[in-house]
Amino acid sequence: MQFTVNAIGTVHNERRTVEDDHWLKYPSEIRLNDDLPAECLDGIDAYSHIEIVYLFHKALRTRPVIGAEHPRENPSWPKVGIYAQRKKARPNFIGCTIATLLRREGISIFVERLDAINGTPVLDIKPVLREFLPYGALRQPPWADEIMRNYW
């Protein structure tokens, strides 16, 4: 099945290049498209965190990974399937991150802990409810711990 998705807004920040680490030093503004009314954000500031769904637009011209590869092309980490990692070159090039909501101003929301570069198209914004967070202890492989060591 194919379908069309339109961006609802754009990420604005100082991060201009695609890199894997040190995202915390780049707070972001997500500015909604002018055709959306500001009221679509009414009530968002009651939440501490929001989930941002976005398009890895700089990766669109790359070959999507549909099988298994080493995370970050690091041969010391095991080959795992694309759905067992968060690589940009996904079959649909869609990313999502739970970001900390700092404030709202008109048709813009300001966040931190968003791993998206300047100009990234935003596809959706959802509030994070504690009932949607994982229940129980999280489990992840040791190589994921290594990846995340300098991520934020």
ChimeraX attribute file (.defattr): number of C-alpha atoms within 10 A of each C-alpha:
attribute: neighborCount
match mode: 1-to-1
recipient: residues
	/A:1	2
	/A:2	4
	/A:3	4
	/A:4	4
	/A:5	8
	/A:6	9
	/A:7	15
	/A:8	18
	/A:9	24
	/A:10	22
	/A:11	23
	/A:12	21
	/A:13	17
	/A:14	12
	/A:15	17
	/A:16	11
	/A:17	10
	/A:18	14
	/A:19	12
	/A:20	14
	/A:21	13
	/A:22	14
	/A:23	18
	/A:24	14
	/A:25	11
	/A:26	20
	/A:27	19
	/A:28	27
	/A:29	22
	/A:30	24
	/A:31	20
	/A:32	22
	/A:33	15
	/A:34	10
	/A:35	8
	/A:36	12
	/A:37	12
	/A:38	14
	/A:39	10
	/A:40	10
	/A:41	17
	/A:42	12
	/A:43	10
	/A:44	18
	/A:45	16
	/A:46	10
	/A:47	14
	/A:48	15
	/A:49	21
	/A:50	20
	/A:51	18
	/A:52	22
	/A:53	19
	/A:54	24
	/A:55	20
	/A:56	22
	/A:57	17
	/A:58	15
	/A:59	14
	/A:60	15
	/A:61	8
	/A:62	11
	/A:63	10
	/A:64	16
	/A:65	17
	/A:66	12
	/A:67	12
	/A:68	14
	/A:69	19
	/A:70	16
	/A:71	21
	/A:72	13
	/A:73	11
	/A:74	11
	/A:75	10
	/A:76	9
	/A:77	16
	/A:78	14
	/A:79	16
	/A:80	13
	/A:81	14
	/A:82	20
	/A:83	13
	/A:84	12
	/A:85	16
	/A:86	14
	/A:87	20
	/A:88	22
	/A:89	21
	/A:90	21
	/A:91	14
	/A:92	12
	/A:93	18
	/A:94	17
	/A:95	20
	/A:96	19
	/A:97	15
	/A:98	19
	/A:99	21
	/A:100	18
	/A:101	22
	/A:102	16
	/A:103	15
	/A:104	18
	/A:105	12
	/A:106	12
	/A:107	18
	/A:108	20
	/A:109	19
	/A:110	19
	/A:111	23
	/A:112	19
	/A:113	20
	/A:114	23
	/A:115	26
	/A:116	30
	/A:117	23
	/A:118	18
	/A:119	16
	/A:120	20
	/A:121	23
	/A:122	25
	/A:123	18
	/A:124	16
	/A:125	19
	/A:126	12
	/A:127	19
	/A:128	17
	/A:129	12
	/A:130	9
	/A:131	7
	/A:132	8
	/A:133	8
	/A:134	8
	/A:135	8
	/A:136	6
	/A:137	5
	/A:138	6
	/A:139	6
	/A:140	8
	/A:141	8
	/A:142	9
	/A:143	13
	/A:144	13
	/A:145	11
	/A:146	11
	/A:147	14
	/A:148	12
	/A:149	10
	/A:150	12
	/A:151	15
	/A:152	15
